[in-house]
Amino acid sequence: MDVTWLFQSMWWSTVGFSYFIYGKRQGKIMAMTCGVSLMVFSYFIDSNLWMFVIGVVLSLIPWRWRV
């Protein structure tokens, strides 16, 4: 575990928590699902590059498909 991984994990978890709270207040299931995914996925990814790519994709999904 390096500092970059730790920082990215903290960053994506914070973004995920924000998406989850937003989705819960607005009643948007897609934002809640992406929020939980952003909070959890960093436990399973070891590569910094893949963590960045997956985090960006998961954070853009609610803006692309507004359900």
C-alpha positions as CSV (number, residue, x, y, z in Angstrom):
1,M,0.0,0.0,0.0
2,D,1.4,3.3,-1.0
3,V,0.4,6.9,-0.3
4,T,-1.2,7.4,-3.8
5,W,-3.4,4.4,-3.2
6,L,-4.4,5.6,0.2
7,F,-5.2,9.1,-1.1
8,Q,-7.2,7.8,-4.0
9,S,-9.1,5.4,-1.7
10,M,-10.0,8.3,0.6
11,W,-10.9,10.5,-2.3
12,W,-13.2,8.1,-4.1
13,S,-14.9,7.1,-0.8
14,T,-15.6,10.7,0.0
15,V,-17.1,11.2,-3.5
16,G,-19.1,8.0,-3.1
17,F,-20.5,9.1,0.3
18,S,-21.5,12.4,-1.3
19,Y,-23.3,10.6,-4.2
20,F,-25.0,8.3,-1.7
21,I,-26.3,11.2,0.4
22,Y,-27.4,13.1,-2.7
23,G,-29.2,10.0,-4.1
24,K,-30.9,9.3,-0.8
25,R,-32.2,12.9,-0.4
26,Q,-33.3,13.2,-4.1
27,G,-34.6,9.6,-4.3
28,K,-32.2,8.7,-7.2
29,I,-31.3,5.0,-7.1
30,M,-28.5,5.3,-9.7
31,A,-26.7,7.9,-7.6
32,M,-27.1,5.8,-4.4
33,T,-25.8,2.7,-6.2
34,C,-22.8,4.5,-7.7
35,G,-22.1,6.0,-4.3
36,V,-22.0,2.7,-2.5
37,S,-19.8,1.3,-5.4
38,L,-17.4,4.2,-5.1
39,M,-17.1,3.6,-1.3
40,V,-16.4,-0.1,-1.7
41,F,-14.5,-0.7,-4.9
42,S,-11.2,0.5,-3.6
43,Y,-10.9,-2.5,-1.2
44,F,-10.7,-4.8,-4.2
45,I,-8.4,-2.8,-6.6
46,D,-4.6,-2.7,-6.0
47,S,-3.5,-0.7,-9.1
48,N,-3.5,3.1,-8.9
49,L,-4.3,3.4,-12.6
50,W,-7.3,1.0,-12.5
51,M,-8.5,2.7,-9.3
52,F,-8.5,6.1,-11.1
53,V,-10.2,4.7,-14.2
54,I,-12.9,2.9,-12.3
55,G,-13.5,5.8,-10.0
56,V,-13.9,8.2,-12.9
57,V,-16.3,5.9,-14.7
58,L,-18.4,5.3,-11.6
59,S,-18.6,9.0,-10.8
60,L,-19.7,9.8,-14.4
61,I,-22.4,7.2,-14.6
62,P,-25.1,9.2,-12.7
63,W,-24.5,12.2,-14.9
64,R,-24.8,10.2,-18.1
65,W,-27.9,8.2,-17.1
66,R,-30.1,10.3,-14.9
67,V,-32.6,7.9,-13.5
